């Protein structure tokens, strides 16, 4: 019954995860380039670590699989998205600093576009709300 309700009630969010997954899986380097254009005022000497592109591709495959199958993998994806969203909303500078430190060499050289910090906060809030609503619908059987 829960899987049926996920197919009906969470269809739009699941479809969005699936579409995002296809983009991440097929075009990881373009995703990195786009992110850098949108987020960085100056990259300095920093560069993506060698594992970043394959990790983005793998994340895309997980998104696709989770969106197609639903179940516990999809609920875990929603939970993780919700937690990440809450952290990005509450602590956008620290969230971005941690992410760039993990994914880039010479991460201290990166200068963020000031508006991107606000965008990260807004997106984080949207992710947290969307994930929470979907999880609550699933728990209530809708």
Secondary structure, 3 states (H helix, E strand, C coil): CHHHHHHHHCHHHHHHHHHHHHHHHHCHHHHHHHHHHHHEEECCCCEECCCHHHHHHHHHHHHHHHHHHCHHHHHHHHHHHHHHHHHHHHCHHHHHHHHHHHHEECHHHCEECHHHHHHHHHHHHHHHHHHHHHHHHHHHCC
